[in-house]
Amino acid sequence: MKNVVVFDFDGTITTKDSFVELIRYVYGTKLMLFGFFHFAHLLLLMKLRMYPNYKVKQKVFSFFFKGMEQDMFNTHCHNFAKDKSALLRPAAVKALQKAKTSGAEVLVVSASVDNWVQCFLPGVKVLGTQIEVADGSLTGRFLTKNCYGQEKVNRLLELYPDRREYHLTAYGDSRGDKEMLAFADESYYKPF
């Protein structure tokens, strides 16, 4: 039986929400706050669980990145990961490396966009939210479902459909990880 070890990204491997921090990195604090103020009503409804998380996230993503060339976006993601490596929790990175060294298949399953998560963790397979690109530019829409909640389990089952063939260990820290943690044989909530 093989071992599969999955980590959430934001809050588990990182100390802060990487989406918010990427926006701050690319646009600065003033423009970031302006953008979030523009969506304050939807953010409030989301916190009250009256408006879906994924819709707010896509609207905010579109506001900031729609029309940006894919190469420019990827350059921002690369520079963000390089310049903000302090966002990574040393204990989480150590646990991830230990799992890789043990021979386990290691994945990051995250609601964050693959592009920047992969830049922080080269060589680790990322199952995240993917963005739509048309004619070399970001459309502002997501190509996949937001990888949050049950979608994390769905993505794992797409990759590893026969649950009897592997032992699953999961690390998470939030409501968005609840289903993944419950699905695992061994789970760690806010371990770092």
Buried (B, 14 or more C-beta within 10 A) or exposed (E): EEBBBBBBBBBBBBBEBBBEBBBBBBBEEEEBEEBBEEBEEBBEBBEEEEBBBBEBBBBBBBBBBEEBEBEBBBEBBBBBBEEBEEBBBEEBBEBBEEBBEEEBBBBBBBBBBBBBBBBBBEEBEBBBBBBEBEEEBBBBEBEBBBBBBEBBBEBBEEEBEEEEEBEBBBBBBBEBBBBBBEBBEEBBEEBB
